[in-house]
Amino acid sequence: MISQLTNLDPVVKAARQQALSQLLETWASKGDEQEQKETWAILSQALGQL
């Protein structure tokens, strides 16, 4: 899993960025604001530990 996040291949990086962009767009259009904030806090903490 970590190797997938640190993969420097431009094609992989672009695909990952696209998937994250789509996820954020989905969050913006659906869901509970408080849940989104809690999920973002968990994700940002996990990404900070890489």
N, C-alpha and C positions, 0 to 999 in steps of 0.2 A: 504494500500500500504506500509506504513512504517513498519507495523508488518511483512510483507513478507520479507522485506530487513533485519530485525533484528532477524528473526527466526533462532534459534540456532540448530534446528533439523539437524543432519548430512546429512540425505537424501536430505532435502530441500536445504541445503547449497551446496552440491555436484551438484545438478541439476542446481542451480543458477550459479555456477562456470562454468559448462559445457556450459550453454547458453551464458554466457559472452564470453567464449573462442571462441565459434562458431561465435559470433557477431564480435569479433576482427579479426578473420580469414577472414570473409567476407569483412570487411573494408580493410584489407590488399590487397585483390585480386581485389577489385572493388572500384569504386568511385573516387571522386575528393579529392585530398590531402587537399586543403583548407577547404572543407566541413567537412572532417574528423577531422581536427584540431578544427574547431568551435564546432562540436558536442562533442568532447572530453572535451573541456573547459566547456561546459554547464553541461555535466554529472559529471565531477569532482567537479564542484561547488555544484551541487545538492547533491552529495554523502557526501561532506564535511559538509553539514548542518544537517546530521542525528544525 
